[in-house]
Amino acid sequence: MSLSSTFTLDSLLATHDSPFMIIDQNQKVVAVNEAWERHSGISAQEQIGKSCCEDESQCRHRQFFQNYESYSGILVEVASWYGSSKKSVVSGYPIRDTEGKLYIGESWAEPEIPESNSFTTTMIGISPAFIKLKSKLQQIAKSNVPVLLTGETGTGKEVAAKFIHMHSNEANGEFIVVDCTLLTESLCESELFGHEKGAFTNAMSSRKGLFEMAHNGTLFLDEIGELPLSQQPKLLRALESGQFRRVGGNKILSSKVRVICATHRHLGEMVKAGTFREDLFYRLSVLTVEIPPLRERKQDLPLLAEHLLRQDGSQHVLTQLAINKLLHHSWPGNIRELKNCLQLAVSMASSRYIDKQEIHILRRRARISESDGYDNFNAQLKITNPVQQAESERDKIAKLITKFQGNRKLIAADLAISERTLYRKLNRYGIG
């Protein structure tokens, strides 16, 4: 190796804070960083030039140089000279020196152990995209300005909002979630600001609104792009002044609330189209954070999969072949699609080990951007008339009910939507 290539590889080692090693095409270790020396307890001089794996038949590095595909997975048992046998997250990818010679760059990290009874249990990841996101969320949590979370459906925007809340000055207050898709024109004002007794039919008593309930806490407005246009000025006034009146009431109330919004829509385009108020848009988007899709943080997938299984109370374990199959999918439905996939795998597994044959990826004809504002199957049908769209959507769901014998988990998985969204659609169309 020339001095120039050695310098390039050394520079690469210096950029990694976590344990990192470089392996050549002969499956020999050519360089390790200081974090790797601390991790293994063995000096770099002792490791350089040694074979990467004691068991060549199970060598992941040999397989890499056969197909040149990046890999990521949880490794439990490692070779003795590594000095560790605990569970680690191992990720490898191709790198080249200045002469064009190919190597494997392999990073190691300890799985993040979630804290029990804490919102942080679902902030799981070690990828650069995740670390960057987590750092940004921690930074903005201490400010009191509104935050707008954007990104595709299923990326975990509510989880990010909870993380901001738990690291903010309002952490001791309530975290109130508002599903804006449920706020019809007739219900919106009452839900947000409350109502007095007798304000309308069936108002048998006074009721606090969500703004009051979130006092000294955080109000999370999920899918803010679905808020009725007629109700947006009322929300804007409450955000600017912190004051509001209950429906049917004359008393001016006030509430100190941290507001976080989320949407998969392009609000800027909605402003241009006249379906979202420009002044409200600028008020809500003082700080904007885009949540990366799962395909941009595949290094996190093994940890996420394990976490989602434990979250559902499952003791099932994914084999390496199953993890490899998960890694080769692009996950257009993101973490929500992964969760549905794992739930289906658990229901089909004949033992506590989930192998690749239990991993069923629901193939779709084309990937449709979630930011289009339509469900995948509607976009595929290219239906733009709202009435026709609703009829087609209803027919599609009805057929899936028959196909899956009413199993909502499987229906939601096929549509790449959450069970909560499916439940809303079932109620909307009067089917079940």
Buried (B, 14 or more C-beta within 10 A) or exposed (E): EEEEBBEBBEEBBEEBEBBBBBBBEEBBBBBBBBBBBEBBEBEBEEBBEBBBBEEEEEBBBBEBBEEEEBBBBBBEEBBEBBEBEEEBBBBBBEBEBEEEBEBBBBBBBBBBEBEEEEBBBBBBBBBEBBBEBBEBBEEBBEBEEBBBBBBBBBBBBBBBBBBBBBBBEBBEBBBBBBBBBBBEEEEBBBBBBBBBEEBEEEBEEBBBBBBBBBBEBBBBBBBBBBBBEEBBEBBBEBBEEBEBBBBBBEEEBEBEBBBBBBBBBBBEEBBEEEEBBEEBBEBBBEBBBBBBBBBBBBBBBBBBBBBBBEBEEBEBBBBBEBBBBBBEBEBBBBBBBBBBBBBBBBEEBEEEEBBBEBBEEBEBEEEBBBBEBBBBBBBEBEBEEEEEBBEBBBEBBEEBBEEBEEBBBBBBBBBBBBBEBBEBBBEEBEEE
